[in-house]
Structure formats: C-alpha cells, structure tokens
Amino acid sequence: MATFIINTKAELWKCRKTAAYWITLIAGIFIPLVMWLMMTIDAKEFVRDFGNDAWQTLMRACWQPTAAFLMPMYVILVTSLVVQIEYRNNTWKQVYASPRSYADIFFSKFLVIHGLILTALLLFNLSILVAGYGANAIHGTYKFFDTAVPWTDMLTVTGKMYTAVLAMTAIQYWISLRFKNFIAPIGIGLALLITGIMIVQWKHVVYYPYAYTLLTYFKNLNKGNAVLVHLNYSWIWFVGITLLAFWDTVKRKERG
C-alpha cells in the first residue's frame, strides 16, 4: 500500500508537465466566473430574476451548461492528458519494465484522474459561493447574504454528477490506453458525447453512459424514473469496463 501511495504521488507529479492542472482549474471556475461577471454587469436584471431564491437560481444557472457539456468534455480531456504523458515521452515501455505490478501502474494513474475530477467539482462549488457572495458584496440588492447556502442540495447534486461520470471515466481511460495518438481518444469521446446529446430523449438512453450527466440534471428530458436508474447503470458500467480495461492491459502483448 505504501508503494502504491508513493507511485500515485509520482503520477500527480508527472501531471505538472501537462495542462491537466490548468484544465481542472478552468473547469472548476469558468462557469461561476462568467455568472459573476454577468451578475455584476447586469445587476438590475439578475436581482429581479434571482429574487429570494438566489442560491438555488445561481446553482441552476451554473450546473445547466456544466452538466450539458462542460463536465463530460472535461472528463474526456483530462483522461487523455494524464494517460498520454507516457506516450508523449515514449516511456510506457520503461514504466512496464520497472519493478511495479500491473495493478499498481493501472490504478495509480486511474486514481489520479478521479482525484482531478473531484478537485474540479470542489472548485466548482467553491466558485459558486464566491460568485454569489462576490456579486452581493458589490451590489447589496442581492439576497445571497440573507439566504442560507443550500448545502444539502449542493452536495447531493455534486455526488450525483460524480456518479454520472464514473462510467465515462472508465471508458475514456480504456480508450486512452489503447491509442498512442492524443487526438484519437478525444475525438472518439467527443463523438460519443454528441451522440448522447442527440439521443437524450430516447427511451433506452439509460444504457448510454455519455448521456448520464444530462439525465442527472435535466430531469424533465426523460420520462419515468430514468434519473435514478441511470446512476445505477453508471456504477455497473464503471466496474465492468474498469475490470475489462485492466484485463486488457495485463494480456496485451505490445505495451507502449
């Protein structure tokens, strides 16, 4: 376990040479920053729209574009960036020749990807708070200071959104391990994401992982209890694809 922790730290250290940290920062703060600018510039309009339900309105305004496109696109990009470090430096063969188990190599890098995703979600929520309080500090007519932060709703949505991307992380990780080209995993992921947006109202969309962030937040796009069902399928996809990807890594004849 100690060796695994050390190697995971090493994977985090490798990421400093990529854009993974910058993309994580941008994914976390971009939408709330844009909302803060709009609330500051057009205060009269937004004060009227937000009313006494300021925090819930701000959360909806931030989560809608994030769930629709930004979050899944971030997962696609950051997964490719982390995996492609060795392909870019042509060091995959050295990694597999090192005295490390396949499980150590596979899961340490996968854990780093999930750590970055959780960091982006944490930054996103913190940025929402900063955007609300910051706008209220400039324009006292907002109700952010007078209204309690809906912590339960914030944590619930965040937890569901993380669950929704689990399946996608496993699929993108496997694809990124299979392609030496940085663009190929991103192109495949983007094509799958666009397809998910197109078929989001299909009755069988609960089986399609790249539509799960949409289904999680936009409840009215699908009928029935699909919003709950697809999160269960996300776990099933996540476990199944992760095991298949690990098996493929162990059995693959050519690595790197």
N, C-alpha and C positions, 0 to 999 in steps of 0.2 A: 504493500500500500504506500509506503514511504517513497519507493522508487516511482510509482505511478504519479504521485503528487509532484515530485521533482520534475518529471518529464512533462506534466501538464503545465507547470510554470515555464518550462523551456518553450513549449508551444506558444504560450502567451508572449514570451519574449520575442519569438520569431515574427509575430504579427506586427511588431513595431516597424518593420521594414515594408509593410503593405499599407493599403488605405483602409484596412478593416476597422481600425480605431476611429478614423475620421468619418467613415460611413456610419458607424454606430452613433457617433455624436450627432451627425446630421439627422439621422433617422429619429433620434430622440427629441431633438429640439425644433426641427424645421416647422412642422405644422403649428405647434403652440406659439412659436415666434411670429409666424405670419398672422395668426389670430391676434396676438398682442399688438402688432402694428396696425391692423385694421380697427381694433377696438380703440386704439389711441387716436388714430387719424379721424375716424368717423364715429366719435363717441356718442353723439346725439342719437344716431340711428341704432347703434348697438345697445345703448342703455334701454331704449324702448323695446327692442327685441328680447333682451335678456330678462328684463323685469325683476321679479323677486326670486326667480329660479335660475340665478346666474350661473352657479356651478354646474348644474345639470345641462344647461344650454351650452356652456363652453365645452364640457366634455363631449357632448354630441357633435359639436362643430369640429372638434379635433379628431374624434375617433372615426367619423364617417370617411374622410379621404384616406386615413391610415388603414382602416380595415379593407377598404375597396382596392387599394393598390400599393400604398407605401410599405406596409408591413410585409406582405408576401414578396415584394420586389427586394426589400432589404434582406430577407432570408436568402433569396436566390444569390444576391451579390456577395454577401458576407461568407456564405458557404464556399463559393467558388474561390474567393480571395484566400481563405485560410488553407484550403486544400492545395491550391496552385502554388504555394510557396516552394514546395519541393520540386514541382515540375519546372517552375521558372528558373530555379537554381540548379536543376538537373542533379538533385541529391536524393531522390527517392531510393535508388539502389543502395546508397550509403546508409540510409535510415533502416532499411530492412536487413542490412548486413551488420548493424550494430547489435550489441547484446540486449535486445529488447524483445519481448513477446509480441505476437501479432495483436493480441488484445490490448496491450499497453499502447502500441502505436495507433491503433484504430480508435480506441475510446478516449484517449487523451486529447486527440485533435477534435473529436466529436464533442467532448465536454467543453472545450474552448469555444466552439461555435455556439453552444447553448448558453454559455456564460456571457457572450457578447449580446445575444438576443435578449437575455434577461436584463442586461445593463441598459440596452436601448429602451426597454419598457419602463425601467426605473427612471431613466432620464425623461422619458415622455411624460410620466405622471408628475414628476417634479417641475417640469417645464409648464405644465398646465397650471399648477399652483402659482408659479412665478408670473405667468401671463395674467392670471386673474388678479392677484394682489398688485402686480405692477401697474395694470390699467387702472385699478381702483385708486392707487396712490397718486396717479396723475389726474384722473377725473373722479372726484369724490361722489359723483352721482351713481356710480355702480354700487351693487349690493354685495360684493364679494366679502368685504369686511364684516358685514352684518349677517351673513348666512354661513351656517356650519358647512365645512367641507364634507361631502358625502363619501366618507372613507370606505364604507362597506360596498357601495356601488363601484367605486374606483377600483378596489381590489378584486371584486367579482369579475368585472369586465376584463381586467388585466389577466386574471387567471384563465378565463375562458379563451382569450385571444392567444395566450401562450399555448394552451392545449390545442387550439385550432391549427397552429403552425407546426406542431410536432410531426405530423405525417409528412409535411412538405420538407422539413429539415432532413428526415431520413432519406427521402427520395433524392433530394438535391445532393446530399452527401455521397450517395452511391454513384450518381451520375458524374459528379466531380472527380471521384476516384477513378472512374473508368475512362475519362477523357484527359489527355495531356494538354489539349488546347483550352485556354482560359475562356474563350468566347463560346464554345460549344455548350457547356452546362448552362450558361446564362441564356443563350438562345433557346435551348430546349425548355428551360424553366419559364421563360417569358411566354413562349408559345402555349405551354400548358396553363399558365395563368390567364392569358387572354381567352383561351377556350373555356376556362372556368367562369369567367365573367359572362361569356356568351350563353352558357347553358345553365345559369344560376336558377332559372325558374323551371328547369326540367325536374320531373318527379323523382328521378333516380340520382339527382345531384349529390345526395348524401354520401354516395360512394366515391366521389371525386375530390381528393384532398386539396386541390388548388382552388376550390371554391369555399373552403371552410371558414376563412376569415370573413368573407361576405355573408355567409349564412349565420355566423356568430353575432354579427352586429345588426344587419338589416333583417330583422325578424319577419317583416311583412312581405319579403320577397318570396317566401315559400309557405305553403300551407301545412297544416298539421303540426306534429311535434318534431320536425326535422332539425330545429335549432338544438334540441337536446340529443337527438340520435347521432348527428354527425360528429359530435365531440367524442362519443364512444368509438366511432369508427376511426377517428383520428388516432386514438391510442392503439387500436388494432393494427392500423397501417404502420404506425411508428415502430411497434415491437417487431412485426413481421418483416418489414423492409430492413430494419437495422440488423436483424439476425441474418437475413439473406445477404446483405452487403458485407457483413463480417465473414460469412462463409465463403463468399466470392473472393474476398481479399486473401483468405488463407489458401484457397485452392488455386488461385490464379498462378499460371506458370511464369508469365512475364510481369514484372513489377518495376515501375519507373521507366 
